[in-house]
């Protein structure tokens, strides 16, 4: 183990050939960008699943599958923040994780039907194998102990994942919700185990710049997928005037979502997570691991709403369509506000007011034409961007 210190905190990251160099700025590698391509497909599968099952049950299924997919990507991002994808053993492990993620994504449309075992087994395999690799290649010490505890929590949830795949209906839901609850609770419980205790957050010494960049790229993945699906939908619907206008509205709306995230929040978050080694792990867990989930979910819902409007621009949205068209941006803004609040950035009134307007307008939007609702929603988001640029509410 290395005895180097940073910011007065003893480093627990082992000095072995597979570890990234900590003495220089880290950036996402080309292999990490290649790895993300699988999750472009996964996000597409999730948006299509919601579009084809636009009901409360379909929404619950999509939300569950999204969290599982995101959790697999998130854990791999933590691991790759320490381990160098340019080394052959790490690259081989990430290739395995990539294949397992692809199998998960393929299974998404029928994950609650005939492909439940494929989805669950792929998820369990990538989580257990990746964590077992870290335990096997790191020497005894705090870092190795931390990953032994992570591995133990992954093994703990595995029987529920696999058992749920063989169950049906409510039994599958019960087992899978229990498994996901264990996985989601693990970081908050600091991977506590009897006789070993928890893992101190000061030991999760991440490279803040690289970590933040990886999550920024996932936001780009989700926004990029929304642009792709709206383009495909427009091509299939026929490029008449209404469809072209709807496509333009969807594009401007996606650009506004991008601007709201990358305008000021990103720089503030990077400064905060890079400022201190001791708090970087806690900020990474709270601001990124947990609070980026509603942001991603909001983008997917918005993309589904855009698809509905482009396919039928002059039709009434009805309640399901209004919920995704307006609820998506509202959830996105709520997630963004929570993210910024977690890094100590005070929140003004404009975004909260926009959320209230979007939610309150849902019953009216259900009886209005899709293009009208989409246009007004886009105008609200653009106005939010413009006012924040002209007169920022926060520093």
C-alpha distance (Angstrom), angle and dihedral (degrees) to the residues before:
residue distance angle dihedral
X1 . . .
X2 3.78 . .
X3 3.80 120.2 .
X4 3.79 94.9 -156.6
X5 3.76 116.1 130.2
X6 3.78 132.5 -149.1
X7 3.76 121.7 -167.8
X8 3.81 89.3 -8.7
X9 3.82 92.5 -58.1
X10 3.80 119.4 121.0
X11 3.77 111.4 -122.7
X12 3.79 115.3 -122.0
X13 3.81 94.6 -176.5
X14 3.83 107.9 114.2
X15 3.78 121.7 -121.0
X16 3.81 100.0 -123.8
X17 3.84 131.6 135.1
X18 3.82 94.3 -103.0
X19 3.81 95.3 58.4
X20 3.81 121.7 97.4
X21 3.78 117.1 -110.6
X22 3.80 106.6 -98.1
X23 3.77 96.0 -163.8
X24 3.80 97.7 79.3
X25 3.78 139.1 41.8
X26 3.80 112.4 -74.6
X27 3.79 122.6 -141.7
X28 3.78 132.6 -176.7
X29 3.79 109.6 -83.3
X30 3.79 125.5 -132.1
X31 3.79 88.9 -109.4
X32 3.80 90.8 56.2
X33 3.80 89.2 52.5
X34 3.82 88.9 49.2
X35 3.81 89.1 48.8
X36 3.81 90.3 54.8
X37 3.80 92.0 60.0
X38 3.80 89.7 79.1
X39 3.78 89.0 57.8
X40 3.81 91.5 51.6
X41 3.80 85.1 62.6
X42 3.82 91.7 44.0
X43 3.81 92.4 53.6
X44 3.82 89.4 49.1
X45 3.80 90.1 51.7
X46 3.80 91.1 50.4
X47 3.81 94.4 50.3
X48 3.81 91.0 47.7
X49 3.80 90.6 48.5
X50 3.80 91.2 54.2
X51 3.81 92.1 44.9
X52 3.81 91.7 52.1
X53 3.83 93.4 43.7
X54 3.79 101.7 40.1
X55 3.80 95.9 168.2
X56 3.79 136.8 96.1
X57 3.80 90.4 -93.8
X58 3.80 91.5 48.2
X59 3.80 90.8 48.2
X60 3.82 91.0 51.0
X61 3.79 91.4 49.6
X62 3.80 92.4 47.8
X63 3.81 92.1 48.2
X64 3.79 91.3 50.4
X65 3.81 93.7 47.8
X66 3.81 91.3 46.0
X67 3.80 92.5 54.7
X68 3.82 91.4 49.0
X69 3.81 92.9 48.5
X70 3.80 92.2 45.1
X71 3.81 91.2 47.5
X72 3.81 91.4 54.3
X73 3.82 90.9 50.9
X74 3.81 92.5 43.2
X75 3.82 95.3 53.4
X76 3.79 90.4 48.1
X77 3.80 89.7 51.5
X78 3.80 90.5 54.8
X79 3.80 90.9 49.5
X80 3.82 93.5 47.6
X81 3.80 90.4 50.8
X82 3.81 87.0 71.3
X83 3.81 103.1 25.6
X84 3.79 121.3 67.0
X85 3.84 113.4 -123.3
X86 3.80 88.1 -159.6
X87 3.82 90.4 72.0
X88 3.80 116.2 86.3
X89 3.86 100.2 -125.2
X90 3.82 92.5 49.1
X91 3.79 91.5 45.6
X92 3.81 91.1 51.2
X93 3.80 91.8 51.1
X94 3.80 91.3 48.3
X95 3.81 89.5 48.5
X96 3.81 88.6 55.9
X97 3.81 90.2 48.4
X98 3.80 88.6 48.8
X99 3.82 91.7 53.3
X100 3.80 92.1 47.1
X101 3.82 89.2 48.9
X102 3.80 89.9 51.8
X103 3.81 90.3 52.7
X104 3.81 89.2 49.6
X105 3.79 90.3 51.7
X106 3.80 92.9 47.9
X107 3.81 89.8 52.9
X108 3.82 95.7 50.3
X109 3.84 98.5 95.1
X110 3.83 91.6 55.5
X111 3.80 100.1 24.6
X112 3.80 91.0 120.4
X113 3.79 91.4 44.1
X114 3.80 130.3 36.1
X115 3.82 99.1 -20.2
X116 3.79 98.3 54.6
X117 3.80 93.1 112.6
X118 3.81 92.7 50.5
X119 3.80 91.0 51.5
X120 3.82 95.6 45.1
X121 3.81 96.5 41.5
X122 3.80 92.1 48.9
X123 3.80 91.5 50.2
X124 3.80 93.3 47.8
X125 3.80 93.2 45.0
X126 3.80 95.2 52.6
X127 3.80 93.3 45.9
X128 3.80 96.4 46.7
X129 3.82 97.6 39.8
X130 3.81 94.1 47.7
X131 3.81 93.3 49.2
X132 3.81 92.6 42.7
X133 3.81 89.3 54.1
X134 3.81 91.5 55.3
X135 3.81 91.7 48.6
X136 3.80 91.9 48.7
X137 3.83 97.7 50.3
X138 3.81 101.2 40.4
X139 3.81 123.6 81.4
X140 3.78 123.6 -118.6
X141 3.77 112.5 -75.0
X142 3.79 142.9 86.0
X143 3.80 96.0 -50.1
X144 3.81 92.3 50.3
X145 3.81 90.6 46.2
X146 3.79 90.9 52.0
X147 3.79 91.7 54.2
X148 3.79 92.9 44.2
X149 3.79 86.5 58.6
X150 3.83 91.6 46.9
X151 3.81 89.0 50.0
X152 3.80 90.6 50.1
X153 3.82 91.5 54.0
X154 3.83 90.2 48.2
X155 3.80 90.5 51.9
X156 3.82 90.1 46.2
X157 3.81 92.9 60.2
X158 3.82 95.5 39.9
X159 3.85 97.8 85.6
X160 3.80 90.6 52.7
X161 3.81 91.6 50.9
X162 3.80 93.7 48.8
X163 3.79 94.3 38.5
X164 3.80 90.6 51.4
X165 3.79 90.1 55.0
X166 3.81 89.5 62.7
X167 3.80 93.3 46.0
X168 3.80 126.5 79.0
X169 3.78 137.2 -143.6
X170 3.77 116.0 -15.4
X171 3.80 93.5 0.3
X172 3.80 91.4 59.9
X173 3.77 90.8 48.2
X174 3.81 91.5 50.3
X175 3.80 94.9 49.7
X176 3.78 95.5 42.5
X177 3.80 93.4 46.2
X178 3.79 88.7 51.2
X179 3.81 90.8 50.1
X180 3.79 93.4 47.9
X181 3.82 91.2 46.0
X182 3.82 89.5 56.3
X183 3.80 91.6 49.7
X184 3.81 93.5 46.9
X185 3.80 93.6 45.3
X186 3.80 94.8 49.5
X187 3.84 98.4 82.2
X188 3.81 91.9 43.5
X189 3.83 89.1 50.6
X190 3.82 87.9 47.2
X191 3.81 88.0 -126.0
X192 3.79 91.4 -70.3
X193 3.79 115.5 -167.5
X194 3.83 129.9 179.5
X195 3.78 110.3 -92.9
X196 3.80 92.7 10.3
X197 3.79 103.7 59.9
X198 3.79 122.3 -157.8
X199 3.77 132.1 -43.7
X200 3.84 112.2 -104.8
X201 3.80 112.6 -121.1
X202 3.82 89.2 -131.4
X203 3.81 87.2 70.0
X204 3.81 93.0 60.4
X205 3.79 93.5 83.9
X206 3.79 105.6 173.9
X207 3.79 131.7 173.6
X208 3.79 97.7 -106.2
X209 3.81 97.2 -158.4
X210 3.80 94.8 50.9
X211 3.80 92.5 42.4
X212 3.81 93.0 52.2
X213 3.81 91.0 45.5
X214 3.80 92.0 55.5
X215 3.80 91.9 55.0
X216 3.79 90.9 45.2
X217 3.80 87.6 55.5
X218 3.81 90.2 51.9
X219 3.79 88.9 55.0
X220 3.81 87.5 52.0
X221 3.82 89.3 50.4
X222 3.81 91.6 54.5
X223 3.82 94.2 44.6
X224 3.80 91.4 44.9
X225 3.79 90.9 52.0
X226 3.81 89.8 52.6
X227 3.81 90.6 53.9
X228 3.80 91.6 48.3
X229 3.80 95.1 50.2
X230 3.79 93.6 46.2
X231 3.79 89.8 51.3
X232 3.80 91.7 49.5
X233 3.81 91.1 46.9
X234 3.81 91.5 50.7
X235 3.80 91.5 50.5
X236 3.79 91.1 50.7
X237 3.82 94.3 45.2
X238 3.79 94.8 53.5
X239 3.77 122.9 -105.8
X240 3.79 101.8 -98.2
X241 3.80 120.4 147.6
X242 3.80 96.3 -90.6
X243 3.82 93.1 49.4
X244 3.81 92.3 48.1
X245 3.81 91.1 50.4
X246 3.82 90.8 47.6
X247 3.79 90.2 50.5
X248 3.81 90.5 51.2
X249 3.80 91.3 48.7
X250 3.82 90.8 50.8
X251 3.80 91.9 49.2
X252 3.80 94.0 49.8
X253 3.80 89.6 47.0
X254 3.82 91.3 52.6
X255 3.80 89.4 48.6
X256 3.81 89.8 52.5
X257 3.80 90.7 51.6
X258 3.81 89.2 50.6
X259 3.79 91.4 49.6
X260 3.79 94.1 49.5
X261 3.81 90.7 55.8
X262 3.79 101.1 36.8
X263 3.79 97.6 35.7
X264 3.79 102.8 79.9
X265 3.80 108.9 -28.5
X266 3.81 95.0 73.0
X267 3.78 97.6 55.3
X268 3.81 92.0 45.8
X269 3.80 91.7 50.2
X270 3.81 94.3 47.8
X271 3.80 91.6 50.0
X272 3.81 91.2 49.5
X273 3.81 97.5 46.5
X274 3.81 92.0 44.6
X275 3.80 95.3 46.4
X276 3.79 98.2 79.0
X277 3.79 133.9 20.5
X278 3.80 93.1 -152.9
X279 3.83 94.6 59.1
X280 3.81 99.3 34.7
X281 3.80 94.3 90.7
X282 3.79 93.5 49.6
X283 3.81 92.5 47.4
X284 3.79 89.8 47.4
X285 3.80 91.0 51.8
X286 3.80 97.8 44.9
X287 3.81 105.6 31.7
X288 3.78 98.8 35.1
X289 3.80 112.2 18.5
X290 3.80 95.4 47.0
X291 3.79 109.2 16.5
X292 3.80 97.1 50.1
X293 3.81 90.4 65.0
X294 3.84 95.5 78.2
X295 3.80 90.0 44.8
X296 3.81 91.3 55.6
X297 3.81 91.7 42.9
X298 3.80 90.2 52.0
X299 3.81 91.2 53.1
X300 3.81 91.8 50.9
X301 3.80 92.4 48.8
X302 3.80 90.5 48.2
X303 3.81 90.6 50.8
X304 3.81 90.5 52.8
X305 3.80 90.3 50.2
X306 3.82 90.0 50.1
X307 3.80 90.5 51.2
X308 3.81 91.4 52.2
X309 3.80 92.7 49.3
X310 3.81 95.2 46.2
X311 3.81 92.4 48.3
X312 3.85 93.0 47.8
X313 3.82 108.6 14.5
X314 3.82 96.8 165.6
X315 3.82 97.5 41.8
X316 3.78 124.7 98.2
X317 3.80 112.6 -97.9
X318 3.81 96.4 -138.8
X319 3.79 118.8 -157.5
X320 3.82 98.8 -63.7
X321 3.78 92.2 50.2
X322 3.80 92.6 46.2
X323 3.79 91.3 50.8
X324 3.81 93.7 57.0
X325 3.81 96.6 36.2
X326 3.81 94.3 52.1
X327 3.79 100.7 18.4
X328 3.81 92.5 56.6
X329 3.83 95.9 61.0
X330 3.82 90.1 40.1
X331 3.81 92.1 54.2
X332 3.80 90.2 45.1
X333 3.80 91.7 53.6
X334 3.81 92.2 46.3
X335 3.80 90.5 51.4
X336 3.79 91.3 47.5
X337 3.81 91.6 49.8
X338 3.82 91.3 49.8
X339 3.81 90.9 47.7
X340 3.79 92.9 51.4
X341 3.79 92.9 44.5
X342 3.82 89.9 53.3
X343 3.81 91.0 58.4
X344 3.79 91.5 49.5
X345 3.81 98.5 -100.2
X346 3.84 109.5 143.4
X347 3.78 115.4 -126.4
X348 3.79 123.3 -130.3
X349 3.77 128.4 -152.2
X350 3.82 102.0 -102.9
X351 3.80 99.0 77.8
X352 3.79 91.9 43.1
X353 3.80 89.6 50.8
X354 3.81 90.5 49.5
X355 3.80 90.6 52.8
X356 3.80 91.3 50.9
X357 3.82 91.3 49.4
X358 3.81 92.3 49.5
X359 3.81 94.2 48.6
X360 3.81 94.5 43.3
X361 3.82 91.0 50.5
X362 3.82 95.3 56.3
X363 3.86 96.6 92.4
X364 3.82 90.9 49.0
X365 3.81 92.7 44.3
X366 3.80 90.8 54.6
X367 3.84 88.8 68.3
X368 3.82 96.6 41.6
X369 3.80 132.9 85.1
X370 3.78 113.4 -87.8
X371 3.79 95.7 -125.0
X372 3.81 92.1 52.7
X373 3.81 91.8 51.3
X374 3.80 93.0 44.9
X375 3.79 91.2 48.8
X376 3.79 93.6 51.1
X377 3.82 91.5 45.8
X378 3.79 90.6 50.7
X379 3.81 90.5 49.3
X380 3.81 90.6 52.0
X381 3.82 92.3 51.2
X382 3.80 92.5 46.6
X383 3.80 90.7 49.0
X384 3.79 88.7 51.7
X385 3.81 90.9 52.2
X386 3.81 93.3 46.9
X387 3.79 95.4 47.8
X388 3.80 91.6 47.8
X389 3.79 90.6 51.4
X390 3.79 94.6 47.3
X391 3.78 97.2 40.2
X392 3.82 114.4 12.5
X393 3.77 114.2 -155.9
X394 3.79 95.2 -154.1
X395 3.75 138.6 38.9
